[in-house]
Amino acid sequence: MRSLDIAVVGTGTAGSASALFLARAGHRVTVYERVPDPQPVGAGIMLQPTGMAVLAALGLCDEVVARGAVLQHLVAETPSGRRVLDLSYADLAADLYGVGLHRGVLFESLFRAVKQEPGVTVKLGFDIEDLFIDHAGHWLVEAKTARRFGPHDLVVVCNGARSSLRDDTSHAKTVRRYPWGALWAVVPDVEHRYRERLFQVVRGTRVLIGLLPTGLGPTGTTPLVSLFYSLRGDRLDAFHAGDFAQWKAGVRADAPAAAPVLEQLHTHADLLFSEYHDVVMWPWNVGRVVYLGDSAHAMSPQLGQGANLALVDAAMLAQSFEGAESVDDALFRYSRGRRTHLGWYQFVTRWLTPFFQSDLLPLGVARDLLFGAVCKVPLFRSEMVAMMAGISLGPFRRLALEARPRALR
Ligand SMILES: Cc1cc2nc3c(=O)[nH]c(=O)nc-3n(C[C@H](O)[C@H](O)[C@H](O)COP(=O)(O)OP(=O)(O)OC[C@H]3O[C@@H](n4cnc5c(N)ncnc54)[C@H](O)[C@@H]3O)c2cc1C
């Protein structure tokens, strides 16, 4: 196929990774990013073997993993110490692991590579609010000035869960905001207490506290740890109006392991709140527009997959162009090729989230009674670990470990 003029909207995980893959495949790429001076900010995230495989294909895995914290286990328990989840990557393969990472590390590594990539032009401070199509191609319309940019042969929309560009095409889609989100903070772990595992404490379905080793962050040499605290979005104002010391005492009572983190939190403002979205659309392409990452399939971060799925999207989009007869053919192959993997993760996430974050209290009881027992059955345990590692394609179906992104075809 001839070299295309491609617009990528957004320089988050999906946008930067797809710009790199497409430029390296010989296309001319322009990345439009709303933020004038993007910074390496954000919560701790889990990088999974799938995400690492994509970063390795981009030549970025080693530098990212070097600033992360290796994770061997996911453990969730009740305040009384009853195990609800106890999963180890090693149950699947001895050399398999996850990485706790500051989101800024992933951003910075990808963004630096994008800025250095010869085939990519980065336009910062461009808030793209509309798509416009005429005989010449696809145009992007900037919000403030109403200026048009283009024409482009292909538009890759990667502008996150709140994308307004979904409304500019004829897609059938649903975009729903979860009632629950999470407060989070990233603080130094000077004594390096938090290692090797994502540790969660659950009480009913209304209390979920997470402690994630987060590596070194974008700068510095002190290990970091992230605290997550589940909260309904409509209780955020009450949280801010409440007594902070009392809130800390409650968290400490449920999760004594969080005490060293809580000591470093002094006001409500030390915690940020993130909400989650559930975005469903299919196919992810219409005309010469394709949606990747959270703009295409945002989900609750219960399974820790969003950034990893965005990376796999980017790799798969570029692979879909290999040997394709036309742009339409490539985009059709992309949507078809991603359907099983993404559909399965969306289904399980939607099903699982209320067991951990909802007002459906009986689900918490069922979870405490059943999940721990299920984890002990080797067959189910390895299914759950495959799910955690990002390689599950459905019940007892997985990606080959040694060929993750390519095997998705
Ligand atoms: C609390 C929390 C914990 C999480 N934990 C994990 C985890 O453990 N593992 C994991 O894999 N994922 C996790 N995620 C999800 C993960 O962060 C997202 O899935 C991932 O960042 C999506 O990447 P993206 O590139 O699609 O979108 P984003 O990262 O949101 O990037 C979108 C980009 O588009 C830009 N943009 C937006 N609008 C416009 C516009 N109009 N014009 C131009 N540019 C625009 C934005 O500025 C941004 O740079 C978590 C999320 C949350 C909230």
The ligand as an SDF file (V2000), in Angstrom:
LIG
                    3D

 53 58  0  0  0  0  0  0  0  0999 V2000
   -7.5600    4.9190   38.7220 C   0  0  0  0  0  0  0  0  0  0  0  0
   -7.1370    4.2560   37.4320 C   0  0  0  0  0  0  0  0  0  0  0  0
   -6.2930    3.1440   37.4700 C   0  0  0  0  0  0  0  0  0  0  0  0
   -5.8990    2.5170   36.2920 C   0  0  0  0  0  0  0  0  0  0  0  0
   -5.0970    1.4270   36.3640 N   0  0  0  0  0  0  0  0  0  0  0  0
   -4.7110    0.8270   35.2390 C   0  0  0  0  0  0  0  0  0  0  0  0
   -3.8310   -0.3080   35.2830 C   0  0  0  0  0  0  0  0  0  0  0  0
   -3.4590   -0.7890   36.3460 O   0  0  0  0  0  0  0  0  0  0  0  0
   -3.4250   -0.8600   34.1130 N   0  0  0  0  0  0  0  0  0  0  0  0
   -3.8380   -0.3700   32.9130 C   0  0  0  0  0  0  0  0  0  0  0  0
   -3.4190   -0.8970   31.8770 O   0  0  0  0  0  0  0  0  0  0  0  0
   -4.6780    0.6790   32.8280 N   0  0  0  0  0  0  0  0  0  0  0  0
   -5.1200    1.2840   33.9520 C   0  0  0  0  0  0  0  0  0  0  0  0
   -5.9610    2.3540   33.8800 N   0  0  0  0  0  0  0  0  0  0  0  0
   -6.4940    2.7510   32.5560 C   0  0  0  0  0  0  0  0  0  0  0  0
   -5.4990    3.4990   31.6930 C   0  0  0  0  0  0  0  0  0  0  0  0
   -4.9910    4.6190   32.3720 O   0  0  0  0  0  0  0  0  0  0  0  0
   -6.2120    3.9360   30.3990 C   0  0  0  0  0  0  0  0  0  0  0  0
   -6.9100    2.8300   29.8720 O   0  0  0  0  0  0  0  0  0  0  0  0
   -5.2080    4.3960   29.3600 C   0  0  0  0  0  0  0  0  0  0  0  0
   -4.5250    5.5310   29.8430 O   0  0  0  0  0  0  0  0  0  0  0  0
   -5.9350    4.7580   28.0530 C   0  0  0  0  0  0  0  0  0  0  0  0
   -5.0250    5.3220   27.1460 O   0  0  0  0  0  0  0  0  0  0  0  0
   -5.5400    6.1800   25.9290 P   0  0  0  0  0  0  0  0  0  0  0  0
   -4.3150    6.5350   25.1380 O   0  0  0  0  0  0  0  0  0  0  0  0
   -6.6460    5.5120   25.2440 O   0  0  0  0  0  0  0  0  0  0  0  0
   -6.1890    7.4940   26.5640 O   0  0  0  0  0  0  0  0  0  0  0  0
   -5.5300    8.6230   27.4480 P   0  0  0  0  0  0  0  0  0  0  0  0
   -4.3650    8.1110   28.2020 O   0  0  0  0  0  0  0  0  0  0  0  0
   -6.6660    9.2280   28.2120 O   0  0  0  0  0  0  0  0  0  0  0  0
   -4.9680    9.6870   26.4100 O   0  0  0  0  0  0  0  0  0  0  0  0
   -5.8190   10.5440   25.6830 C   0  0  0  0  0  0  0  0  0  0  0  0
   -4.9820   11.6930   25.1360 C   0  0  0  0  0  0  0  0  0  0  0  0
   -5.7930   12.4660   24.2450 O   0  0  0  0  0  0  0  0  0  0  0  0
   -5.6650   13.8470   24.5510 C   0  0  0  0  0  0  0  0  0  0  0  0
   -6.8930   14.5110   24.1420 N   0  0  0  0  0  0  0  0  0  0  0  0
   -8.1020   14.4390   24.7520 C   0  0  0  0  0  0  0  0  0  0  0  0
   -9.0130   15.1600   24.0540 N   0  0  0  0  0  0  0  0  0  0  0  0
   -8.3570   15.6860   22.9860 C   0  0  0  0  0  0  0  0  0  0  0  0
   -8.7730   16.5270   21.9170 C   0  0  0  0  0  0  0  0  0  0  0  0
  -10.0330   16.9730   21.8230 N   0  0  0  0  0  0  0  0  0  0  0  0
   -7.8520   16.9060   20.9840 N   0  0  0  0  0  0  0  0  0  0  0  0
   -6.5730   16.4650   21.0790 C   0  0  0  0  0  0  0  0  0  0  0  0
   -6.1300   15.6660   22.0860 N   0  0  0  0  0  0  0  0  0  0  0  0
   -7.0050   15.2840   23.0330 C   0  0  0  0  0  0  0  0  0  0  0  0
   -5.4290   13.8610   26.0510 C   0  0  0  0  0  0  0  0  0  0  0  0
   -4.8580   15.0830   26.4840 O   0  0  0  0  0  0  0  0  0  0  0  0
   -4.5060   12.6530   26.2240 C   0  0  0  0  0  0  0  0  0  0  0  0
   -3.1590   12.9990   25.9870 O   0  0  0  0  0  0  0  0  0  0  0  0
   -6.3590    3.0140   35.0430 C   0  0  0  0  0  0  0  0  0  0  0  0
   -7.1970    4.1310   34.9920 C   0  0  0  0  0  0  0  0  0  0  0  0
   -7.5940    4.7380   36.1800 C   0  0  0  0  0  0  0  0  0  0  0  0
   -8.5020    5.9290   36.0960 C   0  0  0  0  0  0  0  0  0  0  0  0
  1  2  1  0
  2  3  1  0
  2 52  2  0
  3  4  2  0
  4  5  1  0
  4 50  1  0
  5  6  2  0
  6  7  1  0
  6 13  1  0
  7  8  2  0
  7  9  1  0
  9 10  1  0
 10 11  2  0
 10 12  1  0
 12 13  2  0
 13 14  1  0
 14 15  1  0
 14 50  1  0
 15 16  1  0
 16 17  1  0
 16 18  1  0
 18 19  1  0
 18 20  1  0
 20 21  1  0
 20 22  1  0
 22 23  1  0
 23 24  1  0
 24 25  2  0
 24 26  1  0
 24 27  1  0
 27 28  1  0
 28 29  2  0
 28 30  1  0
 28 31  1  0
 31 32  1  0
 32 33  1  0
 33 34  1  0
 33 48  1  0
 34 35  1  0
 35 36  1  0
 35 46  1  0
 36 37  1  0
 36 45  1  0
 37 38  2  0
 38 39  1  0
 39 40  1  0
 39 45  2  0
 40 41  1  0
 40 42  2  0
 42 43  1  0
 43 44  2  0
 44 45  1  0
 46 47  1  0
 46 48  1  0
 48 49  1  0
 50 51  2  0
 51 52  1  0
 52 53  1  0
M  END
$$$$
